[in-house]
Each structure stands twice: as structure tokens, then as C-alpha cells.
Amino acid sequence: MNSVMAELAKEHLQVAFVKLEAEAVPEVSEKYEITSVPTFLFFKNSQKIDRLDGAHAPELTKKVQRHASSSTIPPGSNDNVKEDLNVRLQKLTNAAPCMLFMKGTPQEPRCGFSRQIVEILNKHNIAYSSFDIFSDEEVRQGLKTYSSWPTYPQLYVAGELIGGLDIVKELEASGELETTCPKAHKIEDRLKDLINKASVMLFMKGNKQMAKCGFSKQILEILNGTGVDYETFDILEDEEVRQGLKKYSNWPTYPQLYVKGELVGGLDIVKELKETGELTSTLKGEN
């Protein structure tokens, strides 16, 4: 990440880039809850306005560009800013029937409380989506005021705050958790719905706009050359689907191509179909 920082410093001369060793300044690490390295903190007018945890070069670049180009907020516009943030928070809390705002992800919780609440929700087969509050400092701070709840994790159902870990534990103990939160569908039913979402479905690493592995990039190029419409699913964004589909299809690798709910195969099979002239008719379900 040092090279990325150096390039960003060259591009944004109006921005001061400062590097600190976390162990050398423990008081700073404690004040800003530094739990991983690297962690990037963004300051403006001596106030922390954002943060990024982890070595994510594209996200770092995006945040630097956004904050470097942002104009000074004119006097009297704070109400509009708060209103815009509240609209965003309302959308986030309603992004799924059950939303968990936590530190980290369900696959990699980054605090004990978040880990415990994930374990409880998973144990009861609760269907939920999550938001990593470490990924967005504006949301992290704003949601505390929006919900009048000062700590994380926070669980929402239908856009309404249920509470944190203690409340979820109480609901579990009373037997009310499963009636309060929506139950997850069986993974087999979910996979069946996904592979039938479109006539041609490609499960890949990345999406149509940006493949995240060489095999996925190659299969996109081949499919785009056929002129046949298809949809994609990024298996990197859903570990349950990523692992479950391997067993469901008995196909251990990605990408995987489905036509009308039936597995065609991976990149090698698609290449063979292209060479034999059968690919387009296969995609149209004519074979």
C-alpha cells in the first residue's frame, strides 16, 4: 500500500498524507479504535470524517478522490447534510427485511459482540444482511444518533431497531427471536431460485463490468460474443452461495454457467461448445 499512497500523494498535492506506526503511538491507536493494519483515517478541519480498515487500494483511492474534491460546506447547510444522511440511513436500515450493522462481516466478525450476535442469528437460521460499520465512518457515527443507540452491533427488522446483543439474547431466551426476525430459506431452495433467475445465469468472481479472475474474464468475453442475454451473480459477495453451489451442482470450481436451471459447465466446457459451434444454440436452450 506504500506505493498506492505515494501515487495518491502525487495526484492530490492539496492533501497531507501522514504515516504512523500503530505500536509507536498506542494512545492514538486506542483513541481511534485501531484494530487492524493498515487503517486509514481521514481528517478535515481537524475533525475525523471517514476511515478505511484494511488494504483495499480501490476503496482507498475512491475515498481520497471523494474527500479531496469535496467542497467546503457553506454556512447554514448542516440541516441539509443531516437530512441527506438520514435518508441514506433509512435506506440502509431497510435494505433487507433484517439488517445487522456490525464490526466486520458475518464471515469475519471484528469484535466479540458482533461474533456472538452472528452466531445466534445463524443458529436460529435467521435470514439477514449485514453492513460493516468499519467501512463507512459517516454511517458508523450517524446511525448512533439516528437510532439513539450508542453501540454496535445493531439489529433492524423492517427498518425498525430491535436492539443490540443483549436484546437479541433476551429474545432468544424468551423464544421470540424466530418470530421477530425472518427465517432463512433452505440453501437448496435459494440456489434453485438463483439458477432460475434468468434463462442464462453465470456464477462468477466479479460481474459483467469487472471480472475478478482470469477464468471469469475469459468466459465473459466468449458470452459477450454470442449476443445472447445473460445475468451474473458474484460469488465473492455471498459465501453461502459460493460454497453451497459447489455441492448443489457437484462442480467444484467457478465460473459456472446455467441455462434454464441446468448446469452447462465451466470455462473449458464453454470453450468446447464454442469450438464445435454449439454454444449459441445451447445458450438459447435449443440443444
C-alpha positions in Angstrom: 0.0 0.0 0.0 3.0 2.3 0.3 3.2 2.6 -3.5 -0.5 3.4 -3.7 -0.1 6.1 -1.0 2.8 7.6 -2.9 0.9 7.8 -6.1 -2.2 9.3 -4.4 0.1 11.9 -2.8 1.4 12.9 -6.2 -2.1 13.2 -7.6 -3.5 15.2 -4.7 -1.0 17.8 -3.7 -3.6 19.6 -1.6 -3.9 16.6 0.7 -1.4 15.8 3.5 -0.5 12.1 3.9 0.9 11.1 7.2 2.1 7.6 8.1 2.2 6.4 11.8 3.3 3.0 13.3 0.3 1.8 15.4 2.6 0.3 18.1 4.6 3.5 18.3 1.6 5.6 19.2 -0.7 3.4 21.4 -2.7 6.4 22.6 -3.7 7.2 19.1 -4.5 3.6 18.3 -6.7 3.4 21.4 -8.5 6.7 20.7 -9.4 5.8 17.1 -10.0 2.1 17.8 -7.3 0.8 15.5 -7.7 -3.0 15.4 -6.0 -3.9 12.2 -3.3 -2.6 9.9 -3.3 -0.8 7.7 -6.1 1.6 8.9 -6.6 4.9 7.1 -8.1 7.8 8.9 -9.4 10.9 7.0 -9.4 14.3 8.7 -10.8 17.7 7.6 -10.6 20.9 9.6 -9.1 18.8 12.4 -12.2 16.5 12.5 -12.2 12.8 11.6 -14.6 12.4 8.7 -14.0 8.9 7.5 -11.9 5.7 7.8 -11.0 2.6 6.0 -9.8 -0.6 7.7 -7.6 -3.0 5.6 -5.5 -2.9 2.5 -8.2 -2.1 -0.1 -6.5 0.0 -2.8 -9.5 0.7 -5.0 -11.6 1.8 -2.0 -8.8 3.9 -0.6 -8.4 5.7 -4.0 -12.1 6.3 -4.2 -12.3 7.8 -0.7 -9.2 10.0 -1.2 -10.7 11.3 -4.5 -14.1 11.9 -3.0 -12.8 13.8 0.1 -10.1 15.7 -1.9 -12.6 17.0 -4.4 -15.4 17.8 -1.8 -16.1 21.4 -1.4 -16.4 23.2 1.9 -19.9 23.1 3.2 -21.4 26.6 3.2 -22.7 28.1 6.4 -26.3 27.1 7.2 -26.3 23.9 5.2 -25.8 21.5 8.1 -29.5 20.8 8.2 -29.4 19.6 4.6 -26.4 17.4 5.2 -28.2 15.8 8.2 -31.3 15.3 6.1 -29.3 13.6 3.3 -27.6 11.3 5.8 -30.9 10.4 7.5 -32.3 9.5 4.1 -29.3 7.3 3.4 -29.6 5.6 6.8 -33.3 5.0 6.3 -32.5 3.2 3.0 -29.7 1.2 4.6 -31.8 0.0 7.6 -34.5 -1.0 5.0 -32.0 -2.6 2.6 -33.2 -6.1 3.7 -36.0 -7.4 5.9 -33.4 -8.0 8.6 -30.3 -5.8 8.7 -27.3 -6.2 11.0 -24.9 -3.3 11.4 -21.8 -4.8 12.9 -18.0 -4.6 13.1 -16.7 -6.7 10.2 -18.7 -9.3 8.3 -20.6 -12.4 9.3 -17.7 -14.4 7.8 -15.1 -12.3 9.7 -16.5 -10.5 12.7 -14.1 -8.0 14.2 -15.3 -7.8 17.8 -16.7 -10.3 20.3 -20.2 -8.8 20.4 -20.5 -8.9 16.7 -19.3 -12.5 16.7 -21.8 -13.5 19.3 -24.8 -12.0 17.5 -23.8 -13.6 14.2 -23.6 -17.0 16.0 -27.1 -16.5 17.5 -28.7 -15.4 14.2 -27.0 -18.3 12.3 -28.0 -20.8 15.0 -31.7 -19.9 14.5 -31.4 -19.8 10.7 -32.4 -16.1 10.6 -32.2 -14.5 7.1 -30.3 -11.3 7.4 -28.0 -8.9 5.5 -25.2 -7.0 7.1 -23.3 -3.7 6.9 -19.7 -3.4 8.1 -19.7 -0.1 10.0 -15.9 0.0 9.8 -16.3 0.5 6.0 -18.1 3.9 6.4 -17.4 6.3 9.2 -20.3 8.5 8.3 -22.7 5.6 8.7 -20.9 4.5 11.8 -21.4 7.8 13.6 -24.7 8.8 12.1 -26.5 5.6 12.9 -25.9 6.1 16.6 -27.8 9.4 16.5 -30.4 8.1 14.0 -31.3 5.2 16.3 -30.5 6.7 19.6 -28.4 3.6 20.3 -24.7 4.3 21.1 -23.1 1.0 20.5 -22.7 -1.8 17.9 -23.9 -4.3 16.8 -27.4 -3.0 15.9 -30.2 -5.2 14.5 -33.1 -3.9 12.5 -36.2 -5.6 11.2 -38.4 -3.9 8.6 -36.4 -0.7 9.2 -37.1 -0.7 12.9 -34.4 -1.0 15.5 -34.6 -4.2 17.6 -31.5 -3.5 19.6 -28.0 -4.9 20.3 -26.6 -8.1 21.5 -28.3 -8.1 24.9 -31.8 -7.6 23.4 -31.1 -10.4 20.9 -30.1 -12.7 23.8 -33.3 -11.8 25.6 -35.4 -12.6 22.5 -33.6 -15.9 22.1 -34.1 -16.8 25.8 -37.8 -16.0 25.6 -38.3 -17.8 22.3 -39.3 -14.7 20.5 -36.3 -14.3 18.2 -37.7 -16.6 15.5 -41.0 -14.8 15.4 -39.3 -11.3 15.4 -36.8 -12.0 12.7 -37.5 -13.6 9.3 -36.3 -17.2 8.8 -33.9 -18.1 6.1 -34.9 -20.3 3.2 -33.2 -23.6 2.9 -30.0 -23.1 0.9 -31.2 -25.6 -1.7 -34.3 -23.6 -2.3 -32.3 -20.4 -2.5 -29.9 -21.9 -5.0 -32.7 -23.2 -7.2 -34.2 -19.7 -7.3 -30.9 -18.2 -8.2 -30.0 -20.6 -11.1 -33.5 -20.0 -12.5 -33.4 -16.2 -12.1 -32.7 -15.8 -15.8 -32.7 -18.1 -18.8 -28.9 -17.9 -18.8 -27.1 -17.4 -15.4 -23.4 -17.1 -14.9 -21.9 -17.6 -11.4 -18.5 -15.9 -11.4 -16.0 -13.9 -9.5 -17.0 -10.3 -10.2 -19.6 -9.1 -12.5 -20.2 -8.1 -16.2 -18.4 -4.8 -15.7 -15.4 -6.2 -13.8 -14.3 -9.8 -13.7 -12.1 -10.6 -10.7 -10.3 -13.7 -12.0 -8.9 -14.7 -15.4 -11.3 -17.6 -16.0 -14.3 -15.3 -15.3 -12.9 -12.7 -17.7 -12.5 -15.2 -20.4 -16.0 -16.6 -20.1 -17.4 -13.1 -20.2 -15.6 -12.4 -23.5 -17.0 -15.6 -25.0 -20.6 -15.0 -23.9 -20.5 -11.3 -25.0 -19.5 -12.5 -28.4 -22.7 -14.6 -28.8 -25.2 -11.7 -28.5 -27.3 -13.8 -26.1 -28.6 -12.0 -22.9 -27.4 -13.4 -19.6 -27.2 -12.4 -16.0 -24.4 -12.8 -13.5 -24.0 -13.5 -9.8 -20.8 -12.5 -7.9 -20.0 -15.5 -5.7 -17.4 -13.4 -3.9 -20.2 -11.4 -2.3 -22.0 -14.4 -0.8 -20.0 -17.2 0.9 -23.1 -19.3 1.4 -23.9 -19.4 -2.3 -20.2 -19.8 -3.2 -19.9 -22.9 -1.1 -23.4 -24.2 -1.4 -23.5 -24.2 -5.2 -20.4 -26.4 -5.4 -22.3 -29.2 -3.6 -25.6 -28.5 -5.3 -24.1 -28.7 -8.8 -21.3 -31.2 -7.9 -19.0 -28.8 -9.7 -16.1 -27.6 -7.5 -14.8 -24.5 -9.4 -16.0 -21.2 -10.8 -17.2 -19.8 -13.1 -20.4 -22.0 -13.6 -22.9 -21.4 -16.4 -26.5 -22.5 -16.2 -29.2 -22.5 -18.9 -32.8 -22.8 -17.9 -31.7 -24.0 -14.4 -29.4 -26.7 -15.8 -25.7 -26.7 -15.4 -23.8 -26.4 -18.6 -20.3 -26.3 -17.0 -17.3 -24.1 -16.6 -14.9 -22.3 -18.9 -13.5 -25.4 -20.5 -17.0 -26.7 -21.4 -18.0 -23.3 -22.8 -14.8 -23.2 -24.9 -15.6 -26.6 -26.3 -19.1 -25.6 -27.2 -17.7 -22.5 -28.9 -15.2 -24.6 -31.0 -17.9 -27.0 -32.1 -20.3 -24.2 -33.0 -22.9 -25.4 -30.4 -22.6 -22.5 -27.9 -25.2 -20.1 -29.2 -27.9 -22.9 -29.6 -27.0 -24.2 -26.1 -27.5 -20.8 -24.6 -30.8 -20.4 -26.4 -31.9 -23.8 -24.9 -32.2 -25.4 -28.4 -30.0 -28.4 -27.6 
